Protein backbone atom coordinates (compact mmCIF):
# COMPACT_ATOMS: atom_id res chain seq x y z
CA UNK A 1 0.00 0.00 0.00
CA UNK A 2 1.43 3.38 -1.03
CA UNK A 3 0.84 6.43 1.16
CA UNK A 4 1.34 9.87 -0.39
CA UNK A 5 2.29 12.27 2.38
CA UNK A 6 2.03 15.11 -0.10
CA UNK A 7 -0.34 14.48 -3.00
CA UNK A 8 0.54 17.63 -4.88
CA UNK A 9 1.65 16.71 -8.41
CA UNK A 10 2.46 18.94 -11.35
CA UNK A 11 0.21 18.71 -14.38
CA UNK A 12 3.21 18.74 -16.73
CA UNK A 13 4.71 15.48 -15.44
CA UNK A 14 4.82 14.24 -19.02
CA UNK A 15 6.46 10.88 -18.39
CA UNK A 16 5.52 9.34 -15.06
CA UNK A 17 5.85 5.64 -14.26
CA UNK A 18 5.34 4.28 -10.75
CA UNK A 19 5.44 0.56 -10.03
CA UNK A 20 5.01 0.03 -6.29
CA UNK A 21 4.86 -3.41 -4.65
CA UNK A 22 4.84 -4.01 -0.91
CA UNK A 23 3.54 -2.44 2.30
CA UNK A 24 4.00 0.98 3.90
CA UNK A 25 6.08 2.55 1.14
CA UNK A 26 6.00 6.36 1.31
CA UNK A 27 6.75 9.20 -1.09
CA UNK A 28 6.87 12.75 0.30
CA UNK A 29 7.38 15.23 -2.51
CA UNK A 30 7.57 18.95 -1.73
CA UNK A 31 9.53 19.81 -4.87
CA UNK A 32 9.02 19.15 -8.57
CA UNK A 33 9.47 15.56 -9.68
CA UNK A 34 9.24 15.55 -13.47
CA UNK A 35 9.64 12.89 -16.14
CA UNK A 36 10.38 10.14 -13.62
CA UNK A 37 10.23 6.39 -13.13
CA UNK A 38 9.94 5.03 -9.58
CA UNK A 39 10.10 1.27 -9.05
CA UNK A 40 9.75 -0.04 -5.49
CA UNK A 41 9.60 -3.71 -4.56
CA UNK A 42 9.64 -4.16 -0.79
CA UNK A 43 8.29 -2.81 2.48
CA UNK A 44 8.76 0.27 4.67
CA UNK A 45 10.73 2.28 2.13
CA UNK A 46 10.67 6.08 2.15
CA UNK A 47 11.46 8.71 -0.49
CA UNK A 48 11.62 12.37 0.61
CA UNK A 49 12.11 15.31 -1.77
CA UNK A 50 12.32 18.63 0.06
CA UNK A 51 11.17 22.12 -0.83
CA UNK A 52 12.11 23.86 -4.09
CA UNK A 53 14.05 20.95 -5.54
CA UNK A 54 13.62 20.20 -9.24
CA UNK A 55 14.24 16.56 -10.13
CA UNK A 56 14.02 15.75 -13.84
CA UNK A 57 14.54 12.54 -15.78
CA UNK A 58 15.30 10.34 -12.76
CA UNK A 59 14.94 6.58 -12.37
CA UNK A 60 14.59 5.44 -8.74
CA UNK A 61 14.89 1.68 -8.19
CA UNK A 62 14.39 0.32 -4.66
CA UNK A 63 14.60 -3.40 -3.92
CA UNK A 64 14.14 -4.71 -0.37
CA UNK A 65 12.99 -3.23 2.91
CA UNK A 66 13.57 -0.21 5.16
CA UNK A 67 15.47 1.99 2.71
CA UNK A 68 15.51 5.79 3.11
CA UNK A 69 16.20 8.18 0.21
CA UNK A 70 16.24 11.93 0.84
CA UNK A 71 16.92 14.77 -1.60
CA UNK A 72 17.40 18.05 0.24
CA UNK A 73 15.91 21.47 -0.43
CA UNK A 74 16.80 23.56 -3.50
CA UNK A 75 18.56 20.72 -5.32
CA UNK A 76 18.73 20.44 -9.10
CA UNK A 77 19.07 16.96 -10.60
CA UNK A 78 18.93 16.83 -14.37
CA UNK A 79 19.37 13.09 -14.93
CA UNK A 80 20.11 10.22 -12.54
CA UNK A 81 19.70 6.58 -11.66
CA UNK A 82 19.28 6.17 -7.89
CA UNK A 83 19.52 2.48 -7.00
CA UNK A 84 18.99 0.94 -3.56
CA UNK A 85 19.09 -2.80 -2.90
CA UNK A 86 18.99 -5.33 -0.02
CA UNK A 87 17.90 -3.77 3.34
CA UNK A 88 18.29 -0.72 5.59
CA UNK A 89 20.26 1.50 3.20
CA UNK A 90 20.39 5.32 3.20
CA UNK A 91 20.94 7.76 0.33
CA UNK A 92 21.02 11.41 1.37
CA UNK A 93 21.69 14.32 -1.02
CA UNK A 94 22.22 17.64 0.76
CA UNK A 95 20.55 21.01 0.17
CA UNK A 96 21.54 23.10 -2.89
CA UNK A 97 23.41 20.20 -4.53
CA UNK A 98 23.30 19.97 -8.34
CA UNK A 99 23.74 16.83 -10.46
CA UNK A 100 23.93 16.79 -14.25
CA UNK A 101 24.03 13.01 -14.63
CA UNK A 102 24.89 10.27 -12.13
CA UNK A 103 24.40 6.61 -11.29
CA UNK A 104 24.35 6.20 -7.51
CA UNK A 105 24.03 2.63 -6.18
CA UNK A 106 23.62 1.92 -2.46
CA UNK A 107 23.63 -1.86 -2.22
CA UNK A 108 24.21 -4.50 0.46
CA UNK A 109 22.63 -4.20 3.92
CA UNK A 110 23.04 -1.22 6.27
CA UNK A 111 25.10 0.94 3.92
CA UNK A 112 24.98 4.67 3.18
CA UNK A 113 25.85 7.22 0.56
CA UNK A 114 25.83 10.66 2.17
CA UNK A 115 26.36 13.67 -0.11
CA UNK A 116 26.77 17.06 1.54
CA UNK A 117 25.29 20.47 0.84
CA UNK A 118 26.16 22.69 -2.14
CA UNK A 119 27.95 19.95 -4.09
CA UNK A 120 28.32 20.18 -7.87
CA UNK A 121 28.35 16.95 -9.87
CA UNK A 122 28.98 16.96 -13.61
CA UNK A 123 27.85 14.22 -16.02
CA UNK A 124 28.45 10.46 -16.24
CA UNK A 125 29.39 10.12 -12.58
CA UNK A 126 29.28 6.72 -10.86
CA UNK A 127 29.08 6.19 -7.09
CA UNK A 128 28.90 2.62 -5.75
CA UNK A 129 29.04 1.07 -2.28
CA UNK A 130 29.55 -2.44 -3.64
CA UNK A 131 31.17 -4.33 -6.51
CA UNK A 132 27.82 -6.16 -6.92
CA UNK A 133 29.59 -9.53 -7.21
CA UNK A 134 31.69 -11.50 -4.74
CA UNK A 135 35.48 -11.97 -4.86
CA UNK A 136 36.80 -14.79 -2.65
CA UNK A 137 40.13 -15.91 -1.25
CA UNK A 138 41.23 -19.09 -3.02
CA UNK A 139 42.48 -20.75 0.19
CA UNK A 140 39.82 -19.75 2.73
CA UNK A 141 36.78 -19.15 0.47
CA UNK A 142 36.15 -15.97 2.47
CA UNK A 143 34.92 -12.90 0.66
CA UNK A 144 37.54 -10.18 0.27
CA UNK A 145 35.59 -7.34 -1.40
CA UNK A 146 33.18 -6.26 1.32
CA UNK A 147 30.86 -3.35 0.62
CA UNK A 148 31.37 -0.04 2.48
CA UNK A 149 29.58 3.28 2.86
CA UNK A 150 30.58 6.48 1.05
CA UNK A 151 30.67 9.97 2.57
CA UNK A 152 31.04 13.11 0.44
CA UNK A 153 31.41 16.41 2.31
CA UNK A 154 29.90 19.83 1.70
CA UNK A 155 30.75 21.88 -1.40
CA UNK A 156 32.51 19.09 -3.30
CA UNK A 157 32.97 19.36 -7.07
CA UNK A 158 33.00 16.05 -8.95
CA UNK A 159 34.10 16.26 -12.58
CA UNK A 160 32.65 14.43 -15.57
CA UNK A 161 33.13 10.65 -15.86
CA UNK A 162 34.51 10.36 -12.32
CA UNK A 163 33.92 7.18 -10.29
CA UNK A 164 33.74 7.05 -6.50
CA UNK A 165 34.05 3.57 -5.05
CA UNK A 166 33.19 1.88 -1.76
CA UNK A 167 34.62 3.05 1.56
CA UNK A 168 35.65 6.52 0.36
CA UNK A 169 35.32 9.77 2.32
CA UNK A 170 35.83 13.08 0.49
CA UNK A 171 36.42 16.19 2.59
CA UNK A 172 34.66 19.55 2.29
CA UNK A 173 35.55 21.94 -0.55
CA UNK A 174 37.56 19.38 -2.52
CA UNK A 175 37.58 18.63 -6.25
CA UNK A 176 37.57 15.26 -8.02
CA UNK A 177 38.89 15.79 -11.52
CA UNK A 178 37.48 14.57 -14.81
CA UNK A 179 37.75 10.80 -15.26
CA UNK A 180 39.25 10.10 -11.84
CA UNK A 181 38.60 6.81 -10.06
CA UNK A 182 38.52 7.42 -6.31
CA UNK A 183 39.44 4.39 -4.19
CA UNK A 184 40.85 6.12 -1.08
CA UNK A 185 39.91 9.06 1.12
CA UNK A 186 40.51 12.62 -0.09
CA UNK A 187 41.11 15.34 2.55
CA UNK A 188 39.31 18.67 2.52
CA UNK A 189 40.44 21.55 0.27
CA UNK A 190 42.30 19.31 -2.18
CA UNK A 191 42.27 18.45 -5.88
CA UNK A 192 42.44 14.71 -6.66
CA UNK A 193 43.08 13.28 -10.12
CA UNK A 194 44.10 10.09 -11.87
CA UNK A 195 43.47 6.33 -11.80
CA UNK A 196 43.50 5.65 -8.94
CA UNK A 197 42.94 9.22 -7.79
CA UNK A 198 45.73 10.94 -5.83
CA UNK A 199 45.92 14.39 -4.31
CA UNK A 200 47.70 16.69 -6.77
CA UNK A 201 47.02 20.04 -5.10
CA UNK A 202 46.30 21.13 -1.52
CA UNK A 203 44.96 24.24 0.22
CA UNK A 204 42.44 25.23 -2.45
CA UNK A 205 38.80 26.23 -2.57
CA UNK A 206 36.52 26.54 -5.57
CA UNK A 207 33.52 28.57 -6.75
CA UNK A 208 30.82 28.09 -9.35
CA UNK A 209 31.81 31.56 -10.57
CA UNK A 210 35.08 32.38 -12.30
CA UNK A 211 35.86 35.03 -9.71
CA UNK A 212 36.65 34.36 -6.05
CA UNK A 213 33.72 34.64 -3.67
CA UNK A 214 35.95 35.50 -0.71
C-alpha positions in Angstrom: 0.0 0.0 0.0 1.4 3.4 -1.0 0.8 6.4 1.2 1.3 9.9 -0.4 2.3 12.3 2.4 2.0 15.1 -0.1 -0.3 14.5 -3.0 0.5 17.6 -4.9 1.6 16.7 -8.4 2.5 18.9 -11.4 0.2 18.7 -14.4 3.2 18.7 -16.7 4.7 15.5 -15.4 4.8 14.2 -19.0 6.5 10.9 -18.4 5.5 9.3 -15.1 5.8 5.6 -14.3 5.3 4.3 -10.8 5.4 0.6 -10.0 5.0 0.0 -6.3 4.9 -3.4 -4.7 4.8 -4.0 -0.9 3.5 -2.4 2.3 4.0 1.0 3.9 6.1 2.5 1.1 6.0 6.4 1.3 6.8 9.2 -1.1 6.9 12.7 0.3 7.4 15.2 -2.5 7.6 18.9 -1.7 9.5 19.8 -4.9 9.0 19.2 -8.6 9.5 15.6 -9.7 9.2 15.5 -13.5 9.6 12.9 -16.1 10.4 10.1 -13.6 10.2 6.4 -13.1 9.9 5.0 -9.6 10.1 1.3 -9.1 9.7 0.0 -5.5 9.6 -3.7 -4.6 9.6 -4.2 -0.8 8.3 -2.8 2.5 8.8 0.3 4.7 10.7 2.3 2.1 10.7 6.1 2.2 11.5 8.7 -0.5 11.6 12.4 0.6 12.1 15.3 -1.8 12.3 18.6 0.1 11.2 22.1 -0.8 12.1 23.9 -4.1 14.1 20.9 -5.5 13.6 20.2 -9.2 14.2 16.6 -10.1 14.0 15.7 -13.8 14.5 12.5 -15.8 15.3 10.3 -12.8 14.9 6.6 -12.4 14.6 5.4 -8.7 14.9 1.7 -8.2 14.4 0.3 -4.7 14.6 -3.4 -3.9 14.1 -4.7 -0.4 13.0 -3.2 2.9 13.6 -0.2 5.2 15.5 2.0 2.7 15.5 5.8 3.1 16.2 8.2 0.2 16.2 11.9 0.8 16.9 14.8 -1.6 17.4 18.1 0.2 15.9 21.5 -0.4 16.8 23.6 -3.5 18.6 20.7 -5.3 18.7 20.4 -9.1 19.1 17.0 -10.6 18.9 16.8 -14.4 19.4 13.1 -14.9 20.1 10.2 -12.5 19.7 6.6 -11.7 19.3 6.2 -7.9 19.5 2.5 -7.0 19.0 0.9 -3.6 19.1 -2.8 -2.9 19.0 -5.3 0.0 17.9 -3.8 3.3 18.3 -0.7 5.6 20.3 1.5 3.2 20.4 5.3 3.2 20.9 7.8 0.3 21.0 11.4 1.4 21.7 14.3 -1.0 22.2 17.6 0.8 20.6 21.0 0.2 21.5 23.1 -2.9 23.4 20.2 -4.5 23.3 20.0 -8.3 23.7 16.8 -10.5 23.9 16.8 -14.2 24.0 13.0 -14.6 24.9 10.3 -12.1 24.4 6.6 -11.3 24.3 6.2 -7.5 24.0 2.6 -6.2 23.6 1.9 -2.5 23.6 -1.9 -2.2 24.2 -4.5 0.5 22.6 -4.2 3.9 23.0 -1.2 6.3 25.1 0.9 3.9 25.0 4.7 3.2 25.8 7.2 0.6 25.8 10.7 2.2 26.4 13.7 -0.1 26.8 17.1 1.5 25.3 20.5 0.8 26.2 22.7 -2.1 27.9 20.0 -4.1 28.3 20.2 -7.9 28.3 16.9 -9.9 29.0 17.0 -13.6 27.8 14.2 -16.0 28.4 10.5 -16.2 29.4 10.1 -12.6 29.3 6.7 -10.9 29.1 6.2 -7.1 28.9 2.6 -5.7 29.0 1.1 -2.3 29.5 -2.4 -3.6 31.2 -4.3 -6.5 27.8 -6.2 -6.9 29.6 -9.5 -7.2 31.7 -11.5 -4.7 35.5 -12.0 -4.9 36.8 -14.8 -2.7 40.1 -15.9 -1.3 41.2 -19.1 -3.0 42.5 -20.7 0.2 39.8 -19.7 2.7 36.8 -19.2 0.5 36.2 -16.0 2.5 34.9 -12.9 0.7 37.5 -10.2 0.3 35.6 -7.3 -1.4 33.2 -6.3 1.3 30.9 -3.3 0.6 31.4 0.0 2.5 29.6 3.3 2.9 30.6 6.5 1.0 30.7 10.0 2.6 31.0 13.1 0.4 31.4 16.4 2.3 29.9 19.8 1.7 30.7 21.9 -1.4 32.5 19.1 -3.3 33.0 19.4 -7.1 33.0 16.0 -9.0 34.1 16.3 -12.6 32.7 14.4 -15.6 33.1 10.7 -15.9 34.5 10.4 -12.3 33.9 7.2 -10.3 33.7 7.0 -6.5 34.1 3.6 -5.0 33.2 1.9 -1.8 34.6 3.1 1.6 35.7 6.5 0.4 35.3 9.8 2.3 35.8 13.1 0.5 36.4 16.2 2.6 34.7 19.5 2.3 35.6 21.9 -0.6 37.6 19.4 -2.5 37.6 18.6 -6.2 37.6 15.3 -8.0 38.9 15.8 -11.5 37.5 14.6 -14.8 37.7 10.8 -15.3 39.3 10.1 -11.8 38.6 6.8 -10.1 38.5 7.4 -6.3 39.4 4.4 -4.2 40.8 6.1 -1.1 39.9 9.1 1.1 40.5 12.6 -0.1 41.1 15.3 2.5 39.3 18.7 2.5 40.4 21.6 0.3 42.3 19.3 -2.2 42.3 18.4 -5.9 42.4 14.7 -6.7 43.1 13.3 -10.1 44.1 10.1 -11.9 43.5 6.3 -11.8 43.5 5.6 -8.9 42.9 9.2 -7.8 45.7 10.9 -5.8 45.9 14.4 -4.3 47.7 16.7 -6.8 47.0 20.0 -5.1 46.3 21.1 -1.5 45.0 24.2 0.2 42.4 25.2 -2.4 38.8 26.2 -2.6 36.5 26.5 -5.6 33.5 28.6 -6.7 30.8 28.1 -9.4 31.8 31.6 -10.6 35.1 32.4 -12.3 35.9 35.0 -9.7 36.7 34.4 -6.0 33.7 34.6 -3.7 35.9 35.5 -0.7 
